[in-house]
Amino acid sequence: MAKIGTPARRLFYFNESYFLNQKEEQMNVLVIGGGNMGITYAEAIAKSNFLSSGSLMVFDKSEEKQAELRAGGFFSVHSGLGTCLPEADVVLIAVKPVHAPGLMDEMRPMVSAGQLFISIMAGVTIDTIKQRLGIDKVVRAMPNLPAQVGLGMTSFTASEQVSRLELATIEKLLDTTGRSLNLASESEIDASTGISGSGPAYIFYFMQALLDAALKMDFNKEDARLLVGQTFSGAVELFNSSDLSPDDWMAKVASKGGTTRAALDSMDGNNLNSLIQEAAYAAFRRAEELGKQTDGKEVAHA
Ligand SMILES: NC(=O)c1ccc[n+]([C@@H]2O[C@H](COP(=O)([O-])OP(=O)(O)OC[C@H]3O[C@@H](n4cnc5c(N)ncnc54)[C@H](OP(=O)(O)O)[C@@H]3O)[C@@H](O)[C@H]2O)c1
């Protein structure tokens, strides 16, 4: 696995004139799709001051969404691709995978070879995007939900035609929503989907189970929410504050014959560790399946 901020093999290309000759702040970025993720990125980029004002554009096909986005005032909102796509140096595609084929067919006559495309669409492969758009520079990224609060984890990988310089810029762009990890292959993107992409839902699952237990123990909803939420926040903070592993922390908190040991023994007795690993692999396999389904033909699911 690659390390954070360590791009795998990359070549320099002479057609990266924009990145070589101009400043990143002067780069034009277009976000296509003003839904949950598109807006998360657009707002994070706007607030980061990474780009100069007027350099960030958003296009959503729905008029209602356009009006809503205009009210925010953070970026220019476009009602058609013709006014924004040809101006963009970097295009972030944030529509549902099911809308990808139609959108890419509409984009194709307006794109050019120097442009770089970032896709956050689950299961849509780099090859599919290259073929459908007729371009070479593609970054495929897999963000997760905490991007909405600036604590996202985005894994990404790029086509060979994306240079180190371009990739460093893209990494900064993605990091406006949290942290990122540059991976060497799309298969690792599928694997990371099983860990960080789908991962927040596993945590919510665990939280819900603890909430349910707290309610059964007669805590009211408000108190149960506080007990569970603060316990998760505190444990995560501890984990991030040192290099200790979760096993190390468990050993610190669970003494022989004590309450925590009783709970951990119960989890071990029920093979909870294996079940969680199995769940992560189920997401990994599903990500692989979705990628195969979308290869050059149809894009069916989110
Ligand atoms: N949500 C997550 O946690 C998460 C995590 C990782 C990856 N992703 C990926 O992020 C992508 C976006 O997810 P989302 O939850 O933000 O979806 P979303 O809320 O449905 O947002 C997509 C937006 O794009 C609009 N749209 C559809 N077709 C379009 C077109 N041809 N041109 C312009 N705009 C168009 C949609 O309009 P309508 O509503 O009118 O169709 C909608 O406003 C998906 O591909 C998903 O796989 C999401």
The ligand as a Tripos MOL2 file, in Angstrom:
@<TRIPOS>MOLECULE
LIG
   48    52     1     0     0
SMALL
NO_CHARGES

@<TRIPOS>ATOM
      1 N1        -22.4790   10.0890   -0.2410 N.am      1 LIG1
      2 C1        -21.3380    9.4580    0.0760 C.2       1 LIG1
      3 O1        -20.9810    9.2280    1.2270 O.2       1 LIG1
      4 C2        -20.4110    9.0250   -1.0220 C.ar      1 LIG1
      5 C3        -19.2040    8.4040   -0.6770 C.ar      1 LIG1
      6 C4        -18.3480    8.0400   -1.7220 C.ar      1 LIG1
      7 C5        -18.7030    8.2880   -3.0320 C.ar      1 LIG1
      8 N2        -19.8940    8.8860   -3.3150 N.ar      1 LIG1
      9 C6        -20.2240    9.1280   -4.7180 C.3       1 LIG1
     10 O2        -20.5170   10.4980   -4.8700 O.3       1 LIG1
     11 C7        -21.4130   10.6450   -5.9740 C.3       1 LIG1
     12 C8        -22.4830   11.6560   -5.6060 C.3       1 LIG1
     13 O3        -23.2240   11.1570   -4.4930 O.3       1 LIG1
     14 P1        -24.2530   12.1080   -3.7560 P.3       1 LIG1
     15 O4        -24.6800   11.3840   -2.5370 O.co2     1 LIG1
     16 O5        -23.6850   13.4850   -3.6430 O.co2     1 LIG1
     17 O6        -25.4480   12.1210   -4.8490 O.3       1 LIG1
     18 P2        -26.6500   13.1700   -4.9990 P.3       1 LIG1
     19 O7        -26.9350   13.8230   -3.6810 O.co2     1 LIG1
     20 O8        -27.7410   12.4750   -5.7340 O.co2     1 LIG1
     21 O9        -26.0290   14.3180   -5.9320 O.3       1 LIG1
     22 C9        -25.8960   14.2160   -7.3030 C.3       1 LIG1
     23 C10       -26.4120   15.5030   -7.9190 C.3       1 LIG1
     24 O10       -26.0780   15.4940   -9.3140 O.3       1 LIG1
     25 C11       -27.2300   15.8930  -10.0590 C.3       1 LIG1
     26 N3        -27.1320   15.3620  -11.4150 N.ar      1 LIG1
     27 C12       -27.5700   14.1730  -11.9040 C.ar      1 LIG1
     28 N4        -27.2820   14.0730  -13.2140 N.ar      1 LIG1
     29 C13       -26.6440   15.2130  -13.5730 C.ar      1 LIG1
     30 C14       -26.1030   15.7020  -14.7860 C.ar      1 LIG1
     31 N5        -26.1830   14.9940  -15.9160 N.pl3     1 LIG1
     32 N6        -25.5150   16.9110  -14.7880 N.ar      1 LIG1
     33 C15       -25.4510   17.6450  -13.6490 C.ar      1 LIG1
     34 N7        -25.9520   17.2470  -12.4620 N.ar      1 LIG1
     35 C16       -26.5410   16.0420  -12.4150 C.ar      1 LIG1
     36 C17       -28.3630   15.3120   -9.2570 C.3       1 LIG1
     37 O11       -29.5820   15.8970   -9.6230 O.3       1 LIG1
     38 P3        -30.9430   15.0170   -9.4150 P.3       1 LIG1
     39 O12       -31.0750   14.8220   -7.9430 O.co2     1 LIG1
     40 O13       -31.9720   15.9050  -10.0130 O.co2     1 LIG1
     41 O14       -30.7260   13.7270  -10.1580 O.co2     1 LIG1
     42 C18       -27.9280   15.6540   -7.8280 C.3       1 LIG1
     43 O15       -28.2390   16.9850   -7.4830 O.3       1 LIG1
     44 C19       -21.9650    9.2700   -6.2990 C.3       1 LIG1
     45 O16       -21.4270    8.8240   -7.5210 O.3       1 LIG1
     46 C20       -21.4700    8.3890   -5.1770 C.3       1 LIG1
     47 O17       -21.1250    7.1010   -5.6440 O.3       1 LIG1
     48 C21       -20.7490    9.2650   -2.3450 C.ar      1 LIG1
@<TRIPOS>BOND
     1     1     2 1
     2     2     3 2
     3     2     4 1
     4     4     5 ar
     5     4    48 ar
     6     5     6 ar
     7     6     7 ar
     8     7     8 ar
     9     8     9 1
    10     8    48 ar
    11     9    10 1
    12     9    46 1
    13    10    11 1
    14    11    12 1
    15    11    44 1
    16    12    13 1
    17    13    14 1
    18    14    15 2
    19    14    16 1
    20    14    17 1
    21    17    18 1
    22    18    19 2
    23    18    20 1
    24    18    21 1
    25    21    22 1
    26    22    23 1
    27    23    24 1
    28    23    42 1
    29    24    25 1
    30    25    26 1
    31    25    36 1
    32    26    27 ar
    33    26    35 ar
    34    27    28 ar
    35    28    29 ar
    36    29    30 ar
    37    29    35 ar
    38    30    31 1
    39    30    32 ar
    40    32    33 ar
    41    33    34 ar
    42    34    35 ar
    43    36    37 1
    44    36    42 1
    45    37    38 1
    46    38    39 2
    47    38    40 1
    48    38    41 1
    49    42    43 1
    50    44    45 1
    51    44    46 1
    52    46    47 1
@<TRIPOS>SUBSTRUCTURE
     1 LIG1         1 GROUP 0 **** ****
